[in-house]
């Protein structure tokens, strides 16, 4: 990939205009290619250090192993499924496939409902002025729509109490004394200059 130039040739411009009319697009593409080449050369410089190269190789190898493990797990599951189906008669296969389709349908509906419930909760929380990041404590896949309002109210009350407590503690702290440069006790000792 190194050394390849990824120039885009534009024969016609927008609305089938002649090629010269898209010079701004061509300049942007060439600038992006230059940035990519600079980043690639910086990366090559970075890898010249043997420690960096070794770490990069280790991470790539780890990514390959993870992908290989995931692929192997998928293949094993498919093989097990095929073996199960091979042992079944026609009626059992149909029943198994119907059950599998029903599970997939139920899972998809649960995921859709969780998404809709989360969107509704975000709307309610933002209307109440509650920080929406507090909704991350909800498990929307198991939550019910009629519980969301009460849960949001409980979180809002708890959050407001915590904020009020923190503000009150800050207000209880002693006010820092500001120094004006001359202390009052020293003011008596300074003689007045007569003009």
MITOR-255508 format. One record per residue: residue number from 0; residue in one letter; x, z, y of N, C-alpha, C, O in turn. Coordinates in Angstrom, 3 decimals. Last residue first. Layout:
BEGIN
REC num residu     n.px     n.pz     n.py    ca.px    ca.pz    ca.py     c.px     c.pz     c.py     o.px     o.pz     o.py
REC NUM      A        X        Z        Y        X        Z        Y        X        Z        Y        X        Z        Y
...
This chain:
BEGIN
REC num residu     n.px     n.pz     n.py    ca.px    ca.pz    ca.py     c.px     c.pz     c.py     o.px     o.pz     o.py
REC 194      X    2.511   53.051   66.404    2.794   51.740   66.928    2.895   51.783   68.396    3.133   50.755   69.029
REC 193      X    3.579   55.180   63.946    2.939   55.017   65.232    3.384   53.703   65.834    4.555   53.331   65.746
REC 192      X    2.732   55.688   60.616    3.622   55.048   61.580    2.889   54.892   62.886    1.717   54.517   62.919
REC 191      X    2.332   58.613   58.872    1.726   57.517   59.565    2.714   56.959   60.570    3.421   57.688   61.266
REC 190      X    3.979   59.409   55.827    3.724   59.639   57.256    3.142   58.389   57.884    3.429   57.265   57.472
REC 189      X    2.762   60.246   52.795    3.247   59.111   53.546    2.938   59.369   55.036    1.781   59.522   55.428
REC 188      X    1.557   62.367   51.602    2.979   62.466   51.813    3.526   61.323   52.654    4.637   61.417   53.175
REC 187      X   -1.031   61.617   51.188   -0.761   62.698   52.141    0.709   62.729   52.522    1.057   63.082   53.649
REC 186      X   -0.820   59.775   49.133   -1.226   59.298   50.459   -0.922   60.359   51.527   -0.588   60.010   52.660
REC 185      X   -0.388   60.900   46.721    0.786   60.440   47.450    0.437   60.000   48.861    1.327   59.867   49.700
REC 184      X   -2.936   61.331   45.849   -2.084   62.496   46.092   -0.842   62.110   46.891   -0.314   62.920   47.653
REC 183      X   -3.912   58.759   45.449   -4.441   59.560   46.546   -3.547   60.757   46.859   -3.422   61.149   48.019
REC 182      X   -1.463   56.214   44.833   -2.339   57.271   44.368   -2.770   58.125   45.549   -2.057   58.202   46.549
REC 181      X   -1.334   52.857   45.248   -0.989   54.124   45.906   -1.982   55.159   45.407   -3.193   54.993   45.545
REC 180      X   -2.294   50.940   43.528   -0.890   50.881   43.922   -0.450   52.173   44.579    0.718   52.546   44.470
REC 179      X   -4.726   51.246   42.538   -4.627   50.431   43.737   -3.192   50.310   44.212   -2.920   49.636   45.206
REC 178      X   -5.901   51.113   39.298   -4.841   51.601   40.184   -4.755   50.661   41.372   -4.718   49.440   41.221
REC 177      X   -8.879   51.995   37.750   -8.074   50.933   38.350   -7.099   51.553   39.329   -7.467   52.436   40.104
REC 176      X   -9.653   53.285   34.665   -9.336   53.613   36.048   -8.461   52.508   36.605   -7.445   52.135   36.018
REC 175      X  -12.288   52.147   32.552  -10.859   52.217   32.855  -10.657   52.474   34.345  -11.393   51.950   35.181
REC 174      X  -14.847   54.230   31.503  -14.502   53.109   32.357  -13.026   53.214   32.683  -12.561   54.289   33.059
REC 173      X  -15.268   55.140   28.137  -14.872   55.481   29.494  -14.486   54.230   30.250  -13.884   53.303   29.707
REC 172      X  -18.076   53.963   26.239  -16.642   54.065   26.456  -16.361   54.391   27.909  -17.101   53.985   28.805
REC 171      X  -20.757   53.413   26.219  -20.344   54.813   26.160  -18.859   54.983   26.452  -18.437   56.059   26.875
REC 170      X  -20.911   50.655   26.051  -21.290   51.288   27.312  -20.872   52.753   27.363  -20.653   53.287   28.450
REC 169      X  -20.208   50.251   23.409  -19.329   49.731   24.465  -19.619   50.417   25.795  -18.708   50.722   26.564
REC 168      X  -22.432   51.366   22.184  -21.116   51.963   21.968  -20.124   51.501   23.025  -19.292   52.284   23.483
REC 167      X  -24.390   49.552   23.046  -24.452   50.957   23.462  -23.116   51.657   23.273  -22.712   52.458   24.115
REC 166      X  -23.544   47.239   21.691  -23.580   47.261   23.157  -23.594   48.692   23.660  -22.880   49.017   24.609
REC 165      X  -23.876   48.029   19.026  -22.544   47.660   19.509  -22.487   47.696   21.034  -21.490   48.137   21.606
REC 164      X  -26.652   48.437   18.996  -25.742   49.541   18.694  -24.345   49.248   19.232  -23.707   50.118   19.824
REC 163      X  -27.566   45.847   19.520  -27.878   46.935   20.452  -26.934   48.113   20.249  -26.470   48.717   21.216
REC 162      X  -26.633   44.531   17.214  -26.145   44.124   18.532  -26.376   45.240   19.542  -25.487   45.551   20.335
REC 161      X  -28.123   45.870   15.271  -26.659   45.903   15.217  -26.062   45.523   16.562  -25.087   46.132   17.002
REC 160      X  -30.728   45.215   16.066  -30.304   46.619   16.050  -28.783   46.725   16.047  -28.216   47.571   16.740
REC 159      X  -30.638   42.422   15.669  -30.833   42.954   17.021  -30.423   44.422   17.109  -29.837   44.840   18.108
REC 158      X  -30.354   42.378   12.867  -29.325   41.780   13.728  -29.429   42.345   15.142  -28.417   42.704   15.744
REC 157      X  -32.752   43.566   12.035  -31.465   44.171   11.675  -30.346   43.655   12.579  -29.487   44.426   13.006
REC 156      X  -34.588   41.700   13.106  -34.621   43.105   13.518  -33.282   43.774   13.231  -32.738   44.470   14.088
REC 155      X  -33.810   39.371   11.706  -33.797   39.399   13.168  -33.759   40.835   13.680  -32.988   41.153   14.585
REC 154      X  -34.310   40.121    9.073  -32.938   39.804    9.482  -32.821   39.878   10.999  -31.832   40.396   11.518
REC 153      X  -37.100   40.447    9.227  -36.244   41.563    8.823  -34.805   41.331    9.273  -34.159   42.240    9.795
REC 152      X  -37.886   37.830    9.941  -38.170   38.952   10.838  -37.270   40.143   10.512  -36.736   40.781   11.419
REC 151      X  -37.060   36.478    7.639  -36.443   36.135    8.921  -36.686   37.256    9.930  -35.785   37.599   10.696
REC 150      X  -38.790   37.680    5.791  -37.333   37.820    5.632  -36.614   37.516    6.941  -35.668   38.212    7.311
REC 149      X  -41.277   36.848    6.764  -40.960   38.274    6.733  -39.460   38.499    6.593  -38.912   39.411    7.212
REC 148      X  -40.999   34.016    6.479  -41.254   34.633    7.782  -40.875   36.101    7.793  -40.220   36.562    8.728
REC 147      X  -40.561   33.762    3.628  -39.557   33.344    4.603  -39.766   34.021    5.955  -38.813   34.550    6.527
REC 146      X  -42.604   34.262    1.874  -41.652   35.332    2.120  -40.707   35.019    3.279  -40.113   35.934    3.851
REC 145      X  -44.004   31.926    1.540  -44.699   33.024    2.211  -43.774   34.202    2.501  -44.127   35.066    3.304
REC 144      X  -42.161   30.337    0.125  -42.499   30.000    1.503  -43.156   31.166    2.229  -42.896   31.378    3.413
REC 143      X  -39.619   32.023   -1.733  -40.973   31.463   -1.638  -41.326   31.310   -0.167  -40.846   32.063    0.680
REC 142      X  -36.400   31.449   -3.256  -37.279   32.021   -2.225  -38.629   31.320   -2.230  -38.758   30.179   -2.673
REC 141      X  -34.755   30.094   -4.932  -35.625   31.103   -5.537  -36.610   31.700   -4.541  -37.554   32.383   -4.938
REC 140      X  -33.453   28.325   -3.305  -33.978   27.803   -4.563  -34.917   28.804   -5.241  -35.774   28.413   -6.033
REC 139      X  -32.468   29.722   -1.161  -33.694   28.959   -0.956  -34.261   28.401   -2.256  -35.437   28.039   -2.305
REC 138      X  -31.286   32.593   -0.623  -31.203   31.691   -1.755  -32.507   30.902   -1.754  -33.522   31.357   -2.281
REC 137      X  -29.814   33.582    2.470  -30.999   33.254    1.677  -30.614   32.393    0.483  -29.714   31.558    0.577
REC 136      X  -27.601   33.715    3.999  -27.796   34.802    3.039  -29.014   34.580    2.152  -29.221   35.314    1.186
REC 135      X  -27.710   31.764    5.840  -26.875   31.495    4.673  -27.013   32.580    3.615  -26.596   32.396    2.472
REC 134      X  -29.001   32.590    8.067  -29.844   32.080    6.982  -29.038   31.752    5.731  -29.614   31.489    4.675
REC 133      X  -27.135   33.126    9.955  -27.622   34.264    9.175  -28.504   33.816    8.007  -28.727   34.578    7.067
REC 132      X  -26.826   30.810   11.327  -25.837   31.081   10.282  -26.244   32.287    9.439  -25.750   32.453    8.323
REC 131      X  -28.681   30.806   13.342  -29.065   30.165   12.081  -28.036   30.395   10.980  -28.345   30.193    9.805
REC 130      X  -29.537   33.521   15.249  -28.404   32.697   14.850  -28.686   32.126   13.455  -28.905   32.877   12.505
REC 129      X  -32.731   33.309   16.767  -31.846   33.937   15.794  -30.725   32.979   15.439  -30.936   31.770   15.340
REC 128      X  -34.824   32.454   18.307  -33.544   32.721   18.963  -32.538   33.402   18.053  -31.585   34.014   18.536
REC 127      X  -37.115   31.626   17.179  -37.028   33.057   17.475  -35.710   33.431   18.140  -35.499   34.590   18.497
REC 126      X  -36.514   28.964   16.756  -37.601   29.298   17.674  -37.546   30.764   18.095  -37.886   31.105   19.228
REC 125      X  -34.559   29.233   14.782  -34.159   28.739   16.100  -35.238   29.009   17.141  -34.914   29.261   18.301
REC 124      X  -36.158   30.173   12.666  -35.069   30.996   13.200  -34.648   30.531   14.586  -34.406   31.354   15.469
REC 123      X  -37.865   27.977   12.231  -38.423   29.282   12.608  -37.352   30.145   13.260  -37.601   30.779   14.286
REC 122      X  -35.976   26.005   11.499  -36.869   25.793   12.639  -37.406   27.132   13.141  -37.401   27.390   14.345
REC 121      X  -34.861   27.136    9.219  -34.016   26.833   10.372  -34.856   26.666   11.628  -34.479   27.139   12.700
REC 120      X  -37.131   27.188    7.563  -36.504   28.451    7.980  -35.598   28.238    9.185  -35.569   29.076   10.086
REC 119      X  -37.512   24.447    7.199  -38.550   25.237    7.840  -37.966   26.553    8.360  -38.278   26.976    9.473
REC 118      X  -35.160   23.823    5.830  -35.448   23.181    7.111  -36.494   23.972    7.888  -36.370   24.145    9.101
REC 117      X  -35.553   25.377    3.544  -34.416   25.661    4.424  -34.646   25.043    5.801  -34.359   25.670    6.821
REC 116      X  -37.749   24.110    2.448  -37.853   25.507    2.835  -36.731   25.889    3.797  -36.947   26.639    4.750
REC 115      X  -36.662   21.617    1.833  -37.750   21.719    2.808  -37.899   23.141    3.335  -38.145   23.350    4.523
REC 114      X  -34.761   22.441   -0.101  -34.341   21.740    1.116  -35.403   21.863    2.204  -35.091   22.173    3.354
REC 113      X  -36.416   23.526   -2.046  -35.408   24.374   -1.408  -34.942   23.749   -0.099  -34.750   24.450    0.895
REC 112      X  -37.845   21.226   -2.770  -38.545   22.353   -2.158  -37.579   23.282   -1.440  -37.879   23.773   -0.351
REC 111      X  -35.742   19.739   -3.915  -36.465   19.226   -2.751  -37.197   20.351   -2.026  -37.167   20.417   -0.797
REC 110      X  -35.088   21.411   -6.067  -34.079   21.094   -5.051  -34.743   20.583   -3.771  -34.343   20.960   -2.670
REC 109      X  -37.471   21.342   -7.492  -36.972   22.624   -6.984  -35.942   22.398   -5.883  -35.928   23.116   -4.883
REC 108      X  -37.567   18.618   -8.145  -38.596   19.196   -7.284  -38.143   20.523   -6.688  -38.400   20.800   -5.516
REC 107      X  -35.326   18.494   -9.841  -35.368   17.681   -8.620  -36.398   18.225   -7.640  -36.139   18.290   -6.438
REC 106      X  -36.121   20.206  -11.909  -34.918   20.505  -11.122  -34.925   19.744   -9.797  -34.567   20.295   -8.756
REC 105      X  -38.356   18.800  -12.863  -38.510   20.155  -12.334  -37.328   20.538  -11.453  -37.503   21.122  -10.383
REC 104      X  -37.091   16.452  -13.754  -38.129   16.382  -12.722  -38.306   17.743  -12.062  -38.395   17.832  -10.837
REC 103      X  -35.446   17.474  -15.738  -34.853   16.778  -14.600  -35.838   16.701  -13.438  -35.458   16.868  -12.279
REC 102      X  -37.405   18.487  -17.493  -36.415   19.384  -16.880  -35.805   18.756  -15.633  -35.661   19.413  -14.602
REC 101      X  -38.693   16.056  -18.172  -39.455   17.112  -17.503  -38.508   18.106  -16.818  -38.769   18.527  -15.691
REC 100      X  -36.635   14.743  -19.502  -37.185   14.152  -18.276  -37.968   15.202  -17.489  -37.904   15.225  -16.260
REC  99      X  -36.365   16.481  -21.686  -35.242   16.272  -20.781  -35.733   15.701  -19.441  -35.290   16.134  -18.377
REC  98      X  -38.846   16.156  -22.905  -38.451   17.471  -22.408  -37.314   17.354  -21.384  -37.306   18.036  -20.360
REC  97      X  -38.638   13.438  -23.579  -39.710   13.880  -22.681  -39.377   15.248  -22.079  -39.597   15.476  -20.890
REC  96      X  -36.499   13.513  -25.348  -36.360   12.761  -24.105  -37.437   13.155  -23.092  -37.176   13.199  -21.890
REC  95      X  -37.680   15.060  -27.396  -36.465   15.523  -26.714  -36.297   14.817  -25.367  -35.988   15.457  -24.362
REC  94      X  -39.772   13.361  -28.182  -40.076   14.691  -27.659  -38.885   15.238  -26.861  -39.061   15.808  -25.784
REC  93      X  -38.299   11.147  -29.096  -39.255   10.987  -28.007  -39.578   12.338  -27.352  -39.649   12.444  -26.128
REC  92      X  -36.873   12.370  -31.172  -36.169   11.735  -30.054  -37.092   11.599  -28.850  -36.705   11.902  -27.722
REC  91      X  -38.927   13.142  -32.876  -38.093   14.174  -32.265  -37.332   13.605  -31.055  -37.171   14.285  -30.041
REC  90      X  -39.859   10.621  -33.672  -40.737   11.532  -32.942  -39.939   12.614  -32.218  -40.245   12.958  -31.076
REC  89      X  -37.575    9.567  -35.042  -38.154    8.880  -33.882  -39.018    9.819  -33.032  -38.916    9.809  -31.806
REC  88      X  -35.270   12.251  -35.842  -36.108   11.110  -36.192  -36.775   10.591  -34.921  -36.551   11.133  -33.838
REC  87      X  -31.841   13.094  -35.064  -33.287   13.237  -34.907  -34.026   12.009  -35.421  -33.499   10.897  -35.438
REC  86      X  -29.174   12.542  -35.118  -29.706   13.373  -36.192  -31.236   13.483  -36.150  -31.848   13.926  -37.122
REC  85      X  -28.746   11.145  -32.779  -28.553   10.443  -34.047  -29.168   11.215  -35.211  -29.631   10.614  -36.180
REC  84      X  -29.065   13.093  -30.821  -30.067   12.045  -30.942  -29.955   11.311  -32.273  -30.969   10.898  -32.836
REC  83      X  -26.708   14.558  -31.260  -28.024   15.191  -31.412  -29.096   14.138  -31.653  -29.921   14.262  -32.558
REC  82      X  -24.797   12.608  -30.613  -24.847   13.139  -31.983  -26.198   13.817  -32.255  -26.765   13.672  -33.338
REC  81      X  -25.345   12.299  -27.905  -25.525   11.159  -28.805  -25.616   11.622  -30.256  -26.411   11.096  -31.035
REC  80      X  -24.637   14.854  -26.982  -26.017   14.367  -26.818  -26.294   13.209  -27.781  -27.358   13.152  -28.399
REC  79      X  -21.933   14.821  -27.553  -22.783   15.818  -28.188  -24.245   15.379  -28.138  -24.987   15.512  -29.111
REC  78      X  -21.168   12.752  -25.815  -20.953   12.612  -27.252  -21.859   13.581  -28.023  -22.474   13.205  -29.021
REC  77      X  -21.773   13.863  -23.331  -22.458   12.640  -23.757  -22.327   12.438  -25.270  -23.274   12.002  -25.924
REC  76      X  -19.993   16.022  -23.363  -21.434   16.260  -23.272  -22.222   15.039  -23.746  -23.211   15.167  -24.468
REC  75      X  -17.555   14.664  -23.445  -17.927   15.549  -24.549  -19.429   15.821  -24.547  -20.063   15.846  -25.603
REC  74      X  -17.630   13.366  -20.963  -17.608   12.568  -22.191  -18.011   13.409  -23.401  -18.725   12.930  -24.281
REC  73      X  -17.544   15.569  -19.258  -18.687   14.649  -19.212  -18.762   13.850  -20.510  -19.839   13.683  -21.082
REC  72      X  -15.037   16.595  -19.958  -16.235   17.411  -20.142  -17.484   16.532  -20.151  -18.381   16.736  -20.969
REC  71      X  -13.374   14.517  -19.161  -13.429   14.880  -20.579  -14.684   15.700  -20.867  -15.321   15.519  -21.905
REC  70      X  -13.770   14.591  -16.402  -14.156   13.400  -17.137  -14.321   13.733  -18.619  -15.276   13.294  -19.260
REC  69      X  -12.641   17.115  -15.861  -14.052   16.843  -15.556  -14.568   15.642  -16.339  -15.675   15.674  -16.876
REC  68      X  -10.000   16.622  -16.676  -10.794   17.673  -17.323  -12.281   17.440  -17.095  -13.085   17.552  -18.021
REC  67      X   -9.289   14.610  -14.855   -9.247   14.332  -16.292  -10.103   15.348  -17.055  -10.841   14.981  -17.970
REC  66      X   -9.478   15.993  -12.463  -10.339   14.828  -12.697  -10.417   14.511  -14.185  -11.484   14.185  -14.706
REC  65      X   -7.447   17.892  -12.925   -8.832   18.322  -12.682   -9.796   17.177  -12.961  -10.817   17.369  -13.621
REC  64      X   -5.209   16.224  -13.164   -5.610   17.067  -14.290   -7.063   17.527  -14.141   -7.816   17.549  -15.115
REC  63      X   -5.138   15.133  -10.582   -5.306   14.259  -11.750   -5.792   15.068  -12.948   -6.693   14.634  -13.667
REC  62      X   -4.660   17.426   -9.080   -5.888   16.654   -8.859   -6.172   15.744  -10.044   -7.321   15.604  -10.462
REC  61      X   -2.118   18.111  -10.058   -3.235   19.038  -10.248   -4.570   18.307  -10.073   -5.508   18.544  -10.834
REC  60      X   -0.670   15.916   -9.154   -0.782   16.154  -10.596   -1.956   17.088  -10.894   -2.694   16.884  -11.858
REC  59      X   -0.876   16.336   -6.428   -1.438   15.117   -7.006   -1.646   15.314   -8.503   -2.677   14.923   -9.051
REC  58      X    0.523   18.756   -6.224   -0.893   18.696   -5.859   -1.573   17.458   -6.439   -2.717   17.528   -6.890
REC  57      X    3.096   18.001   -7.056    2.382   19.051   -7.772    0.885   18.979   -7.480    0.069   19.126   -8.390
REC  56      X    3.756   16.079   -5.135    3.642   15.674   -6.536    2.847   16.710   -7.340    2.031   16.354   -8.191
REC  55      X    3.862   17.796   -2.899    2.904   16.690   -2.936    2.673   16.240   -4.378    1.531   16.044   -4.796
REC  54      X    6.006   19.432   -3.654    4.680   20.018   -3.449    3.596   18.951   -3.504    2.533   19.169   -4.086
REC  53      X    8.058   17.519   -3.749    7.715   18.279   -4.952    6.318   18.891   -4.829    5.540   18.871   -5.783
REC  52      X    8.096   16.669   -1.092    7.800   15.704   -2.149    7.363   16.426   -3.421    6.420   16.005   -4.091
REC  51      X    8.863   19.034    0.173    7.563   18.448    0.475    7.137   17.471   -0.611    5.972   17.439   -1.008
REC  50      X   11.411   19.350   -0.911   10.399   20.400   -1.103    9.004   19.845   -0.875    8.075   20.141   -1.626
REC  49      X   12.770   17.067   -0.042   12.501   17.228   -1.479   11.459   18.317   -1.749   10.704   18.218   -2.716
REC  48      X   11.764   15.051    2.561   12.235   16.394    2.225   11.835   16.664    0.768   10.671   16.497    0.405
REC  47      X   10.286   12.762    2.635   11.725   12.640    2.372   12.338   13.983    2.041   13.329   14.051    1.314
REC  46      X    7.696   13.223    3.429    7.982   13.294    1.992    9.465   13.154    1.665    9.866   13.404    0.528
REC  45      X    7.856   12.798    6.173    7.530   14.134    5.682    7.924   14.284    4.209    8.421   15.331    3.793
REC  44      X    8.231   10.065    6.193    9.296   10.937    6.702    9.092   12.356    6.176   10.047   13.026    5.784
REC  43      X    5.718    9.314    5.240    6.916    8.971    4.463    8.097    9.838    4.889    8.874   10.292    4.049
REC  42      X    4.178   10.241    7.365    3.992   10.830    6.044    5.196   10.546    5.155    5.645   11.415    4.408
REC  41      X    5.049    8.536    9.359    5.246    9.978    9.514    5.124   10.674    8.169    5.885   11.595    7.871
REC  40      X    4.142    6.138    8.273    5.590    6.331    8.397    5.906    7.806    8.615    6.920    8.294    8.116
REC  39      X    1.396    6.641    8.408    2.010    6.389    7.114    3.512    6.604    7.196    4.101    7.191    6.289
REC  38      X    1.035    6.861   11.149    0.738    8.009   10.300    1.389    7.858    8.933    1.879    8.833    8.364
REC  37      X    1.759    4.236   11.850    2.523    5.364   12.363    2.306    6.588   11.497    3.259    7.281   11.143
REC  36      X   -0.267    2.811   10.530    1.130    2.574   10.158    2.010    3.711   10.642    2.922    4.124    9.926
REC  35      X   -2.499    3.789   11.883   -2.372    4.012   10.438   -0.946    3.817    9.981   -0.456    4.568    9.137
REC  34      X   -1.968    2.821   14.418   -2.040    4.268   14.206   -1.872    4.591   12.725   -1.188    5.547   12.362
REC  33      X   -2.122    0.061   13.895   -0.870    0.636   14.362   -0.850    2.141   14.143    0.171    2.689   13.727
REC  32      X   -4.822   -0.135   13.192   -3.803   -0.472   12.198   -2.461    0.117   12.594   -1.730    0.620   11.741
REC  31      X   -5.969    0.528   15.642   -6.196    1.396   14.494   -5.177    1.124   13.399   -4.713    2.057   12.743
REC  30      X   -5.107   -1.682   17.115   -4.661   -0.354   17.497   -4.847    0.616   16.346   -3.974    1.446   16.094
REC  29      X   -6.486   -3.748   15.773   -5.029   -3.729   15.755   -4.488   -2.367   16.146   -3.496   -1.921   15.568
REC  28      X   -9.118   -2.992   16.402   -8.700   -3.060   15.001   -7.188   -2.994   14.917   -6.648   -2.265   14.084
REC  27      X   -9.050   -3.239   19.207   -9.339   -1.951   18.589   -8.884   -1.927   17.137   -8.318   -0.931   16.689
REC  26      X   -8.538   -5.984   19.478   -7.564   -5.024   19.980   -7.792   -3.658   19.343   -6.830   -2.984   18.975
REC  25      X  -10.882   -7.044   18.371   -9.599   -7.336   17.734   -8.543   -6.347   18.190   -7.726   -5.907   17.380
REC  24      X  -12.747   -6.121   20.266  -12.833   -5.698   18.866  -11.499   -5.915   18.175  -11.035   -5.032   17.453
REC  23      X  -11.831   -7.516   22.519  -11.845   -6.044   22.542  -11.912   -5.509   21.116  -11.215   -4.550   20.784
REC  22      X  -12.241  -10.183   21.812  -10.871   -9.688   21.957  -10.825   -8.178   21.973   -9.858   -7.599   21.479
REC  21      X  -14.401  -11.871   21.182  -14.329  -10.537   20.603  -12.940   -9.946   20.731  -12.496   -9.254   19.814
REC  20      X  -14.138  -14.424   22.133  -14.980  -13.504   22.886  -14.931  -12.080   22.349  -15.393  -11.162   23.027
REC  19      X  -12.734  -16.205   20.543  -12.037  -15.556   21.642  -12.852  -14.504   22.355  -12.286  -13.739   23.136
REC  18      X  -14.535  -17.427   18.731  -13.663  -16.347   18.288  -13.007  -15.609   19.446  -12.743  -14.415   19.298
REC  17      X  -17.830  -17.990   20.163  -16.505  -18.410   19.716  -15.597  -17.203   19.482  -15.861  -16.106   19.972
REC  16      X  -20.768  -16.324   18.827  -19.956  -16.782   19.947  -18.599  -17.215   19.411  -18.244  -16.838   18.294
REC  15      X  -22.808  -15.315   17.137  -22.140  -16.584   16.827  -21.393  -17.178   18.025  -21.387  -18.394   18.214
REC  14      X  -23.366  -12.725   17.953  -24.331  -13.787   18.254  -23.711  -15.177   18.103  -24.046  -16.099   18.846
REC  13      X  -19.971  -11.819   18.251  -21.363  -11.411   18.147  -22.256  -12.568   18.583  -21.906  -13.307   19.503
REC  12      X  -17.761  -14.411   17.091  -18.067  -13.145   17.726  -19.520  -12.785   17.495  -20.202  -13.372   16.655
REC  11      X  -16.086  -15.750   14.269  -17.100  -15.871   15.313  -17.375  -14.495   15.853  -17.232  -13.506   15.134
REC  10      X  -13.860  -14.947   12.873  -14.026  -16.352   13.216  -15.053  -16.550   14.310  -14.903  -17.417   15.171
REC   9      X  -11.604  -12.513   12.787  -12.986  -12.702   13.183  -13.117  -14.147   13.645  -12.562  -14.531   14.674
REC   8      X   -9.645  -10.854   10.551   -9.818  -12.125   11.253  -11.291  -12.307   11.532  -12.121  -12.261   10.624
REC   7      X   -7.965   -7.904   10.652   -9.285   -8.467   10.412   -9.383   -9.748   11.230   -9.223   -9.730   12.450
REC   6      X   -5.101   -6.700    8.985   -5.705   -7.356   10.146   -7.037   -7.952    9.745   -7.205   -8.443    8.629
REC   5      X   -3.389   -4.763    7.584   -4.823   -4.910    7.381   -5.460   -5.493    8.632   -6.280   -4.833    9.272
REC   4      X   -0.483   -5.186    5.871   -1.070   -5.270    7.196   -2.544   -5.586    7.005   -2.900   -6.561    6.343
REC   3      X    1.559   -3.088    3.904    0.460   -4.044    3.974   -0.095   -4.033    5.388   -0.165   -2.982    6.025
REC   2      X    3.398   -1.073    3.893    3.841   -2.369    4.363    2.738   -3.408    4.427    2.952   -4.501    4.951
REC   1      X    2.074    0.548    1.113    2.965    0.602    2.255    3.392   -0.802    2.627    3.709   -1.617    1.761
REC   0      X    0.823    0.000   -1.174    0.000    0.000    0.000    0.869    0.000    1.240    0.460   -0.486    2.294
